[in-house]
């Protein structure tokens, strides 16, 4: 079972679109060395956790308490899909109101013509 702190580091890193290579360079490690941290093959000491938090621009408490129902990449994709759905809904609601107004005008016009006959 993976350490939840390590999983949180990976999720936050992915949310920020940081690569393992970027993290490794910032920590003075090879990409392989950083990968071992995320795989739990290297013990994550307190000092290294502080450095990682700094690179990710979050506090160590943020890393420890981070909760994501899905992985970082999926969360970003889902948020994008939700944003697009909200935008489309707004467009459709405006179109519906416009069509309802046009229908009302045509109904009034039809009633007016009908009364003249």
C-alpha positions, -999 to +999 in steps of 0.1 A: +000+000+000+014+034-010+021+060+016-007+086+014+018+115+017+037+103-013+005+098-032-005+134-023+029+147-036+023+130-069-013+143-072-002+178-064+027+176-088+004+164-116-022+192-108+006+217-112+017+200-144+052+195-131+072+165-144+092+142-124+122+155-142+114+191-131+111+179-095+143+160-097+163+190-111+149+212-083+159+186-057+193+180-072+184+144-081+181+123-112+146+116-126+151+080-116+161+091-081+129+113-078+108+084-092+120+062-063+106+088-039+071+086-056+073+048-057+081+047-020+115+031-026+133+060-010+125+071+026+110+106+025+126+125+054+112+157+069+138+179+053+131+165+018+093+169+024+099+206+032+119+210+000+092+193-021+065+214-005+086+245-014+089+234-050+052+226-052+045+260-035+023+245-008+029+238+029+038+204+043+004+205+060-012+209+026+006+179+013-002+158+044-039+168+044-044+169+006-075+150-004-084+143-040-112+119-050-094+112-083-059+115-096-045+149-105-048+145-143-083+132-141-093+160-118-081+186-143-099+168-171-131+166-151-129+203-141-124+212-178-154+191-188-176+206-161-165+242-171-174+234-207-208+219-197-216+250-176-206+273-205-227+253-230-257+253-206-255+291-204-254+293-242-284+270-245-304+289-218-299+321-237-310+304-270-341+290-253-351+324-240-346+339-274-367+312-290-394+315-264-395+353-270-398+347-308-426+322-303-445+346-280-442+373-307-453+350-334-483+338-313-493+374-307-490+382-344-510+351-353-537+360-327-539+395-341-543+383-377-569+358-365-590+386-348-590+406-381-607+378-400 
